[in-house]
Structure formats: C-alpha cells, structure tokens
Amino acid sequence: MKLLEVIKSLSNQTRLEILTWLKDPFAHFPAEELSDYKPTLGVCVSDIAKKAEMSIPTVSVYLKNMASADILVATRKDQWTYYKRNEEAIQELAHLIKDSL
C-alpha cells in the first residue's frame, strides 16, 4: 500500500464523507436511489454526486483518485459507473496507521 497516495486520496472532507456514506449506503442514500443496489456493485456516481451536492465530473475525479489508491472499487455497468469500498485495503490502512504512525 502506498500510504501517501491513500492519504492524498482522502484529503478533503467530501472524500471522507463519501467513504462514510459507502460504508452503509442505506443509512445515507434515499431508498429509491438504491432500488437496484447490489453490494457487489456499489452506488452509482450520479447518486454520490447528488448526495455530495457537487457536479458529477468533480465527484468522478474524487472517486477515481480514491479508486487509484485502492480505497474504492469501480465497476462499470452499461453507461454507469458504481463505486464500493475496498474493505481489505481500508483494514490494511488502519493497521498500517496503528502500527507505523
């Protein structure tokens, strides 16, 4: 794990909020937006952007950065991209911070 890359990918409040929202989507997104939700797929970029009250292009950059750092997993389905947390990488990050910093 590239610790600096991961920390940079989480370097603003909205990105941290997105990570929290994706931990429990049903607690943070309206049920109608999750009507076709599958844990293996995640939450659609447009729903995340709506929740963040930001443009889809801006949120897409945030999500791509987090996926590049392996904190999120992106899945493309038709014209939509979905994101979910990479729980294994998040646990690795937690252990790295606990043990090394």
HUQUI-V146828 format. One record per residue. RES is the residue in three letters. PHI is phi as a letter, one per 20 degrees, with the letter a starting at -180 (* if undefined). PSI is psi as a letter, one per 40 degrees, with the letter a starting at -180 (NA if undefined). NEAR is the number of other C-alpha atoms within 8 Angstrom. Layout:
# HUQUI-V146828
res=[RES	RES]
phi=[PHI	PHI]
psi=[PSI	PSI]
near=[NEAR	NEAR]
This chain:
# HUQUI-V146828
res=[MET	LYS	LEU	LEU	GLU	VAL	ILE	LYS	SER	LEU	SER	ASN	GLN	THR	ARG	LEU	GLU	ILE	LEU	THR	TRP	LEU	LYS	ASP	PRO	PHE	ALA	HIS	PHE	PRO	ALA	GLU	GLU	LEU	SER	ASP	TYR	LYS	PRO	THR	LEU	GLY	VAL	CYS	VAL	SER	ASP	ILE	ALA	LYS	LYS	ALA	GLU	MET	SER	ILE	PRO	THR	VAL	SER	VAL	TYR	LEU	LYS	ASN	MET	ALA	SER	ALA	ASP	ILE	LEU	VAL	ALA	THR	ARG	LYS	ASP	GLN	TRP	THR	TYR	TYR	LYS	ARG	ASN	GLU	GLU	ALA	ILE	GLN	GLU	LEU	ALA	HIS	LEU	ILE	LYS	ASP	SER	LEU]
phi=[*	e	g	f	f	f	f	f	f	d	e	b	g	f	f	f	f	g	f	f	g	f	f	b	g	f	e	c	d	g	g	f	f	d	g	d	f	c	g	f	e	o	d	f	g	f	f	f	f	f	f	f	l	c	f	g	g	f	f	g	f	g	f	f	f	f	f	f	e	m	e	c	d	e	c	e	c	l	e	d	d	d	c	c	f	e	f	f	f	f	f	f	f	g	f	f	f	f	e	d	d]
psi=[h	g	d	d	d	d	d	d	e	e	e	i	d	d	d	d	d	d	d	d	d	e	d	g	d	e	e	e	i	i	d	d	e	e	d	f	h	h	d	e	d	a	i	i	d	d	d	d	d	d	d	e	f	i	i	d	d	d	d	d	d	d	d	d	d	d	d	d	e	e	d	i	h	h	h	h	h	b	e	i	h	i	i	i	i	g	d	d	d	d	d	d	d	d	d	d	d	d	d	d	NA]
near=[6	6	7	6	8	13	8	7	11	10	8	6	7	7	12	10	8	10	9	8	11	11	7	8	9	8	6	7	11	7	7	5	8	10	6	5	8	6	6	5	10	13	13	10	13	7	10	11	12	10	8	9	6	9	8	10	6	8	13	9	8	10	11	8	9	13	11	8	11	10	13	13	10	9	9	8	7	4	5	8	10	13	14	13	12	10	7	6	10	10	8	9	10	8	8	9	8	7	6	5	5]
